[in-house]
Amino acid sequence: MANNYYSLLAKVVDGWTGTVNVVIGSAIATVTPRSRTSALQVLERLVYEARRVHGEAFVAYVDSASKFVVEMPSPFAITATGTDGTKTGLTVNQSGASSYTFPTAIPSALLPAYGARFKSKVVELRKGATTLTGGAGFTLGAGRLTGKLTMYDTLANSSAIADTLADGGTYDIGIMRTDNATNVMTVERFILRTSSVGRWGVLGSSGRVICSAEGVAA
């Protein structure tokens, strides 16, 4: 997967409590995050829930300051309780408009300035045990996704990103497109293993961070 606009990495962390809500009149779209998750997955779930409850194209993406932006055709309110507000950057509840930028940047998040790309092998299917008649049995599902994640930024920022990822960890990787034709958010969860920094660009003046990654269940 590659992104034409912004690619965001949000670390999966503990300590989520409360709800995030999108309110229009008496109708409330509510997401109650798991105790261990990421800001990206919370906003992804909120997109689907707001569209289901309100029947309108609720959109969420991230700006260049690593802050979430949410938009809807109709005026709405967006609120958070518990720790959900500080963990998503919604530190102050918002109301009275059809578009909001969250007050603070997303904690534990990385925003490569020039995007990210993930390359993987062909996904294999895991098959069940061989049956007495020689068949392969039922398919158990897709095998674990592995591959290489590359993030593109300035050389200085790439070194800082690599330092942050040096200890690995579990991250949700989101792709957000903000043009009118493709208002989508795609989020996948990976364990990041090794990371290294290299140069790229015509003059080699920009940087890229290359990580080995292994997909995990959300």
C-alpha positions as CSV (number, residue, x, y, z in Angstrom):
1,M,0.0,0.0,0.0
2,A,1.2,3.5,-0.8
3,N,-0.2,6.9,0.0
4,N,-0.6,10.0,-2.3
5,Y,-1.2,12.3,0.7
6,Y,-0.4,11.2,4.3
7,S,0.7,8.0,5.9
8,L,0.5,7.8,9.7
9,L,1.9,5.3,12.2
10,A,0.2,5.3,15.6
11,K,1.6,3.1,18.3
12,V,-0.7,0.6,20.0
13,V,-0.8,1.5,23.7
14,D,-2.6,0.6,26.9
15,G,-4.8,2.8,29.1
16,W,-7.7,3.6,26.8
17,T,-10.9,4.4,28.8
18,G,-14.2,6.2,27.9
19,T,-15.8,6.9,24.6
20,V,-15.6,9.1,21.5
21,N,-18.9,10.4,20.2
22,V,-20.2,12.2,17.1
23,V,-23.5,13.9,17.9
24,I,-26.2,15.4,15.6
25,G,-29.3,16.4,17.6
26,S,-30.4,13.4,19.7
27,A,-28.5,10.9,17.5
28,I,-25.2,9.8,18.9
29,A,-22.5,7.6,17.2
30,T,-20.4,6.2,19.9
31,V,-17.1,4.2,19.8
32,T,-15.8,2.5,23.0
33,P,-12.2,1.6,22.3
34,R,-10.5,-1.5,23.7
35,S,-8.1,-0.9,26.6
36,R,-5.2,-1.5,24.3
37,T,-5.4,0.1,20.8
38,S,-4.2,3.1,18.8
39,A,-5.6,6.5,17.9
40,L,-5.8,5.4,14.3
41,Q,-8.0,2.5,14.9
42,V,-10.3,4.5,17.1
43,L,-10.8,7.1,14.4
44,E,-11.2,4.4,11.8
45,R,-14.0,2.8,13.8
46,L,-15.6,6.3,14.4
47,V,-15.8,6.9,10.7
48,Y,-17.8,3.7,10.1
49,E,-20.0,4.3,13.2
50,A,-20.8,7.9,12.3
51,R,-21.7,7.0,8.8
52,R,-23.9,4.1,10.0
53,V,-25.8,6.2,12.6
54,H,-26.0,9.6,10.8
55,G,-26.2,8.4,7.2
56,E,-23.7,11.0,6.1
57,A,-20.1,11.0,4.8
58,F,-18.1,11.5,7.9
59,V,-14.4,11.9,7.0
60,A,-11.3,11.7,9.2
61,Y,-7.7,12.3,8.2
62,V,-4.5,13.8,9.5
63,D,-2.9,17.2,8.7
64,S,0.8,18.1,8.4
65,A,0.9,18.9,12.2
66,S,-0.1,15.3,13.1
67,K,-3.5,16.4,14.2
68,F,-6.8,14.7,13.2
69,V,-9.2,16.6,11.1
70,V,-12.9,15.5,10.9
71,E,-15.5,16.7,8.5
72,M,-19.2,16.1,7.8
73,P,-21.8,17.8,5.5
74,S,-24.0,18.8,8.5
75,P,-22.9,20.6,11.6
76,F,-22.1,18.1,14.4
77,A,-20.4,17.9,17.8
78,I,-17.5,15.6,18.6
79,T,-16.8,14.7,22.2
80,A,-14.5,12.3,24.2
81,T,-14.6,11.0,27.8
82,G,-12.0,9.2,29.9
83,T,-8.5,9.0,28.5
84,D,-9.8,8.9,24.9
85,G,-9.5,12.6,24.5
86,T,-5.8,13.0,25.3
87,K,-4.9,9.8,23.4
88,T,-6.5,11.0,20.2
89,G,-5.7,14.7,20.6
90,L,-9.4,15.7,21.2
91,T,-8.5,17.5,24.5
92,V,-11.4,19.9,24.1
93,N,-14.9,18.9,23.0
94,Q,-16.0,20.6,19.7
95,S,-19.5,21.7,18.6
96,G,-21.3,24.1,16.2
97,A,-19.4,23.4,13.0
98,S,-19.1,20.8,10.2
99,S,-15.3,20.6,10.3
100,Y,-12.8,20.4,13.2
101,T,-9.1,20.1,13.7
102,F,-8.3,18.3,17.0
103,P,-6.5,20.8,19.4
104,T,-3.4,18.7,20.0
105,A,-1.2,16.3,18.0
106,I,-1.7,12.6,18.2
107,P,0.5,11.1,20.9
108,S,2.8,8.2,20.0
109,A,2.4,8.9,16.3
110,L,4.8,9.2,13.4
111,L,4.0,11.1,10.2
112,P,6.6,10.6,7.4
113,A,6.6,13.9,5.4
114,Y,6.8,12.1,2.0
115,G,4.6,9.1,2.7
116,A,5.1,5.4,3.2
117,R,5.1,2.2,1.2
118,F,4.6,-1.4,2.3
119,K,5.7,-4.3,0.1
120,S,4.9,-7.9,0.9
121,K,5.0,-11.3,-0.7
122,V,1.9,-12.9,-2.1
123,V,-0.4,-13.8,0.8
124,E,-0.4,-17.6,1.2
125,L,-3.4,-19.6,2.4
126,R,-3.0,-21.9,5.4
127,K,-4.5,-25.3,4.7
128,G,-5.9,-27.8,7.2
129,A,-4.5,-31.3,7.8
130,T,-4.7,-33.9,5.0
131,T,-7.8,-36.0,5.1
132,L,-8.0,-39.7,4.8
133,T,-8.9,-39.5,1.2
134,G,-5.9,-37.4,0.4
135,G,-7.6,-34.0,0.3
136,A,-6.1,-30.9,2.0
137,G,-9.0,-30.3,4.4
138,F,-10.5,-26.9,5.0
139,T,-8.6,-23.7,4.4
140,L,-7.7,-22.2,7.7
141,G,-7.4,-18.7,6.3
142,A,-4.6,-16.3,5.1
143,G,-1.1,-16.7,6.3
144,R,0.6,-14.0,8.3
145,L,1.5,-11.0,6.3
146,T,5.2,-10.0,6.3
147,G,7.1,-7.5,4.3
148,K,9.1,-4.3,4.2
149,L,7.8,-0.9,5.3
150,T,9.6,2.2,3.9
151,M,9.0,5.7,5.2
152,Y,10.2,8.8,3.4
153,D,11.2,12.0,5.0
154,T,14.1,14.4,5.4
155,L,17.4,12.8,6.3
156,A,17.4,14.4,9.8
157,N,13.8,13.3,10.5
158,S,14.5,9.8,9.1
159,S,17.2,9.4,11.7
160,A,14.8,10.5,14.5
161,I,12.1,8.1,13.2
162,A,14.6,5.2,13.1
163,D,15.6,6.0,16.7
164,T,12.0,5.9,17.8
165,L,11.4,2.5,16.1
166,A,14.7,1.0,17.3
167,D,13.0,-1.0,20.0
168,G,10.2,-2.2,17.7
169,G,6.7,-2.3,18.9
170,T,3.2,-2.7,17.5
171,Y,1.8,0.0,15.3
172,D,-1.3,0.7,13.3
173,I,-0.4,2.1,9.9
174,G,-3.0,4.3,8.3
175,I,-3.4,5.6,4.8
176,M,-5.6,8.7,4.5
177,R,-6.6,10.3,1.2
178,T,-8.3,13.7,1.5
179,D,-9.4,14.5,-2.1
180,N,-13.1,14.4,-2.8
181,A,-12.9,11.2,-4.9
182,T,-11.2,9.0,-2.3
183,N,-12.2,9.9,1.2
184,V,-11.0,6.7,2.8
185,M,-8.9,5.5,5.7
186,T,-7.2,2.1,5.5
187,V,-5.6,0.9,8.8
188,E,-3.4,-2.2,9.2
189,R,-1.6,-3.5,12.3
190,F,2.0,-4.5,12.2
191,I,4.9,-5.5,14.6
192,L,7.9,-3.5,13.5
193,R,11.1,-5.5,13.8
194,T,14.4,-4.0,12.5
195,S,14.9,-0.5,11.2
196,S,17.6,1.2,9.2
197,V,18.2,4.6,7.6
198,G,19.3,5.3,4.0
199,R,19.4,8.1,1.5
200,W,17.1,8.7,-1.4
201,G,16.4,11.3,-4.0
202,V,18.4,12.6,-7.0
203,L,21.1,14.2,-4.7
204,G,20.7,11.7,-1.9
205,S,19.6,14.6,0.4
206,S,16.4,13.0,1.6
207,G,16.1,10.0,3.9
208,R,14.1,6.8,4.2
209,V,13.6,4.4,7.0
210,I,13.3,0.7,6.1
211,C,11.6,-1.6,8.6
212,S,10.8,-5.3,8.5
213,A,7.2,-5.7,9.5
214,E,4.9,-8.6,10.4
215,G,1.1,-8.3,10.3
216,V,-0.9,-9.0,13.5
217,A,-4.5,-9.3,14.3
218,A,-6.2,-6.1,15.4
